[in-house]
Amino acid sequence: MSSSVIFDLGNTLVGGSSGDAVWYKVLLQMGYPTPLKLVKNAIERAEITLLKGGIVPEKYKGRVTEFWVLYDIEILKTLNIKGDLKSLANRVQEVWSDYNEIVTYDDTLPILRKLKSAGYKLAILSNAFENEITDLFKRIDIDKTFFDIIAGFDTYNSKKPSPECYQGVLNELGATSKNTVMVGDQVDTDGVGAHSLGIRFVHIVRNKRIKTPEWAERITSLNELPGLLVKNKKNEKGI
């Protein structure tokens, strides 16, 4: 039976502004009004350039700010913004959280409490830096003690959907793929990675027209999760 639940973070437990929307607001505040379409395009082009140059998050474990400053500089360059780009990038970092409106979904805390009290082991597996996750918890009303493990991509030097990060969580939980469920909103990362190890994937779809593959289970609210887990236990017992 399932005794461990791994949660994705963004759009699963919490919601927030998209990166391009935050950039749009930050640029406006800094005196560089830029159409959202151009902002989106600049981000895409900058990420391609960074990837080609080998500037990827995996190489910046323990140096979160350094990576994001380089990332921001590349976006500013792509937008053809002049001046002291390092200082401007540092300014972006300083004000980012002011414009990134993170909210905890209404169903998140009740379900975390319910699962925890029922004895489930809970974990977070995100493609963010681990420090970013713990810093986020300080800003919102989710108590990190709900979770037995909080893992970012740098925890195991592996990003979803790579099976290594899932296996790392399983090992630390003392769990197996057969008694673990992964809950996330992204099939191509959360789902594919879990499915590759035989972990049940529960696809949470919040107000979006997104297809769920046949091998996954679909919910539209976390309130459905406890019943799904109980139902699975009964099925395993032949009830």
PLY file of the C-alpha trace (Angstrom):
ply
format ascii 1.0
element vertex 239
property float x
property float y
property float z
element edge 238
property int vertex1
property int vertex2
end_header
0.00 0.00 0.00
1.08 3.60 -0.52
2.76 5.01 2.57
4.80 7.85 1.06
3.74 10.84 -1.01
6.14 13.00 -3.01
4.85 16.43 -4.00
5.95 18.78 -6.69
5.85 22.39 -5.45
4.86 24.99 -8.06
1.27 24.70 -9.34
0.80 21.70 -7.05
1.05 23.07 -3.50
1.58 26.75 -4.32
0.81 29.06 -7.21
2.64 32.14 -8.38
3.35 34.53 -11.18
5.09 33.24 -14.30
8.72 34.23 -14.77
7.98 36.43 -17.76
5.21 38.23 -15.84
7.57 38.94 -12.94
10.25 40.18 -15.33
7.71 42.49 -16.97
6.86 44.06 -13.59
10.49 44.29 -12.47
11.60 45.98 -15.69
8.74 48.46 -15.40
9.73 49.27 -11.81
13.37 49.74 -12.86
12.42 52.16 -15.61
12.69 49.80 -18.58
9.09 49.24 -19.74
9.09 46.33 -22.18
6.16 44.58 -23.90
5.45 41.18 -22.39
5.93 39.46 -25.76
9.46 40.84 -26.02
10.18 39.78 -22.45
9.10 36.21 -23.19
11.23 36.13 -26.32
14.27 37.51 -24.48
13.99 34.88 -21.76
13.80 32.07 -24.30
16.79 33.38 -26.27
18.84 34.03 -23.13
18.23 30.52 -21.83
19.43 29.03 -25.12
22.58 31.17 -24.97
23.27 30.19 -21.36
22.78 26.51 -22.13
25.18 26.69 -25.07
27.71 28.42 -22.82
27.44 25.75 -20.16
25.89 28.12 -17.63
23.34 25.75 -16.12
21.99 25.49 -12.55
23.58 22.07 -11.99
27.03 23.70 -11.94
26.08 26.24 -9.27
25.27 24.12 -6.26
25.67 26.31 -3.19
25.98 29.38 -5.43
22.34 30.15 -6.11
22.69 33.93 -6.31
25.71 33.71 -8.60
23.75 31.64 -11.10
20.71 33.93 -11.08
22.83 37.06 -11.51
24.44 35.52 -14.60
20.99 34.48 -15.81
19.61 37.99 -15.30
22.59 39.63 -17.00
22.00 37.51 -20.10
18.33 38.52 -20.23
19.24 42.19 -19.82
21.80 41.86 -22.63
19.25 40.17 -24.85
16.85 43.05 -24.22
19.65 45.40 -25.34
19.64 47.21 -21.99
22.80 49.22 -21.43
24.73 50.19 -18.33
26.18 48.30 -15.39
24.39 45.02 -16.04
25.77 43.29 -12.96
24.37 46.02 -10.71
21.05 45.86 -12.55
20.99 42.07 -12.20
21.64 42.37 -8.47
18.74 44.82 -8.31
16.52 42.27 -10.04
17.42 39.75 -7.36
16.68 42.24 -4.60
13.16 43.03 -5.78
12.19 39.71 -7.37
10.24 38.35 -4.41
8.27 41.62 -4.19
6.74 40.92 -7.59
6.59 37.13 -7.48
3.22 36.69 -5.82
3.33 33.21 -4.28
0.11 31.87 -2.79
-0.65 28.64 -0.99
-3.64 26.87 -2.50
-6.64 26.54 -0.19
-6.50 22.74 -0.27
-2.78 22.47 0.50
-2.55 22.85 4.28
-5.63 20.76 5.14
-4.38 17.87 3.03
-0.82 18.06 4.34
-2.20 17.95 7.90
-4.52 15.05 7.06
-1.83 12.96 5.40
0.72 13.68 8.08
-1.67 12.75 10.86
-2.53 9.54 8.98
1.13 8.55 9.13
2.21 9.17 5.56
5.80 10.15 4.89
5.82 13.34 2.82
8.48 14.82 0.57
9.00 17.75 -1.77
10.81 17.16 -5.07
11.31 20.32 -7.09
13.52 21.50 -9.94
14.31 24.64 -7.95
17.42 25.05 -5.83
16.95 23.46 -2.39
17.72 26.78 -0.67
15.06 28.48 -2.77
12.47 26.03 -1.48
13.36 26.56 2.18
13.49 30.34 1.65
10.04 30.18 0.04
8.63 28.36 3.05
9.77 31.26 5.22
7.62 33.63 3.13
4.43 31.58 3.08
2.39 29.62 5.60
3.68 26.10 4.88
5.58 24.61 7.80
8.59 22.74 6.42
8.25 20.19 9.24
5.36 18.66 7.30
8.00 17.10 5.07
10.44 14.35 5.89
12.53 15.42 2.90
12.80 18.66 0.94
14.77 18.10 -2.25
15.75 20.50 -5.01
17.60 19.55 -8.16
20.89 20.26 -6.40
20.12 17.87 -3.54
20.97 14.88 -5.69
22.58 16.76 -8.61
19.68 15.57 -10.71
16.57 17.22 -12.17
13.14 15.79 -12.91
12.42 13.72 -14.95
15.76 12.01 -14.32
15.13 8.90 -12.20
18.16 9.62 -10.00
16.40 12.35 -8.01
13.32 10.18 -7.45
15.53 7.34 -6.32
17.33 9.68 -3.95
14.04 10.62 -2.30
12.97 6.97 -2.07
16.26 6.03 -0.45
16.03 8.76 2.16
12.39 8.00 2.92
13.16 4.31 3.21
10.39 3.76 0.67
9.96 1.77 -2.50
8.37 2.72 -5.81
5.46 0.39 -5.08
4.44 2.18 -1.87
5.01 5.72 -3.12
2.85 8.22 -5.00
4.09 11.29 -6.89
1.72 14.27 -7.14
2.50 16.97 -9.69
1.13 19.16 -12.45
3.71 18.45 -15.16
3.43 15.15 -17.00
6.73 15.59 -18.88
8.75 16.06 -15.70
6.84 14.96 -12.58
4.99 12.17 -14.35
7.55 10.75 -16.74
10.22 10.57 -14.07
7.97 8.84 -11.57
6.56 6.44 -14.15
10.06 5.40 -15.22
10.60 3.93 -11.75
7.14 2.45 -11.38
5.95 5.17 -8.99
2.23 5.96 -9.24
1.71 9.40 -10.71
-1.24 11.53 -9.67
-1.67 14.35 -12.14
-3.17 17.44 -10.50
-4.82 19.70 -13.05
-5.93 23.05 -11.66
-8.21 24.93 -14.05
-6.29 23.86 -17.15
-7.24 21.87 -20.23
-4.37 19.45 -20.08
-4.55 15.80 -21.03
-3.62 13.12 -18.54
-1.93 9.98 -19.92
-3.60 6.61 -19.47
-0.94 5.44 -17.04
-1.61 8.35 -14.64
-4.46 9.22 -12.28
-6.10 12.63 -12.51
-7.37 14.98 -9.80
-8.42 18.63 -9.94
-7.93 19.33 -6.24
-5.74 17.92 -3.49
-8.96 17.25 -1.60
-9.38 14.21 -3.86
-6.01 12.73 -2.91
-6.80 11.03 0.45
-9.80 9.24 -1.04
-7.70 8.09 -3.99
-5.03 6.73 -1.65
-7.59 4.95 0.53
-9.28 3.50 -2.55
-5.95 2.17 -3.75
-5.30 0.52 -0.38
-8.65 -1.24 -0.56
-7.98 -2.43 -4.10
-4.63 -3.84 -3.06
-6.36 -5.77 -0.27
-8.97 -7.08 -2.70
-11.81 -5.23 -0.99
0 1
1 2
2 3
3 4
4 5
5 6
6 7
7 8
8 9
9 10
10 11
11 12
12 13
13 14
14 15
15 16
16 17
17 18
18 19
19 20
20 21
21 22
22 23
23 24
24 25
25 26
26 27
27 28
28 29
29 30
30 31
31 32
32 33
33 34
34 35
35 36
36 37
37 38
38 39
39 40
40 41
41 42
42 43
43 44
44 45
45 46
46 47
47 48
48 49
49 50
50 51
51 52
52 53
53 54
54 55
55 56
56 57
57 58
58 59
59 60
60 61
61 62
62 63
63 64
64 65
65 66
66 67
67 68
68 69
69 70
70 71
71 72
72 73
73 74
74 75
75 76
76 77
77 78
78 79
79 80
80 81
81 82
82 83
83 84
84 85
85 86
86 87
87 88
88 89
89 90
90 91
91 92
92 93
93 94
94 95
95 96
96 97
97 98
98 99
99 100
100 101
101 102
102 103
103 104
104 105
105 106
106 107
107 108
108 109
109 110
110 111
111 112
112 113
113 114
114 115
115 116
116 117
117 118
118 119
119 120
120 121
121 122
122 123
123 124
124 125
125 126
126 127
127 128
128 129
129 130
130 131
131 132
132 133
133 134
134 135
135 136
136 137
137 138
138 139
139 140
140 141
141 142
142 143
143 144
144 145
145 146
146 147
147 148
148 149
149 150
150 151
151 152
152 153
153 154
154 155
155 156
156 157
157 158
158 159
159 160
160 161
161 162
162 163
163 164
164 165
165 166
166 167
167 168
168 169
169 170
170 171
171 172
172 173
173 174
174 175
175 176
176 177
177 178
178 179
179 180
180 181
181 182
182 183
183 184
184 185
185 186
186 187
187 188
188 189
189 190
190 191
191 192
192 193
193 194
194 195
195 196
196 197
197 198
198 199
199 200
200 201
201 202
202 203
203 204
204 205
205 206
206 207
207 208
208 209
209 210
210 211
211 212
212 213
213 214
214 215
215 216
216 217
217 218
218 219
219 220
220 221
221 222
222 223
223 224
224 225
225 226
226 227
227 228
228 229
229 230
230 231
231 232
232 233
233 234
234 235
235 236
236 237
237 238
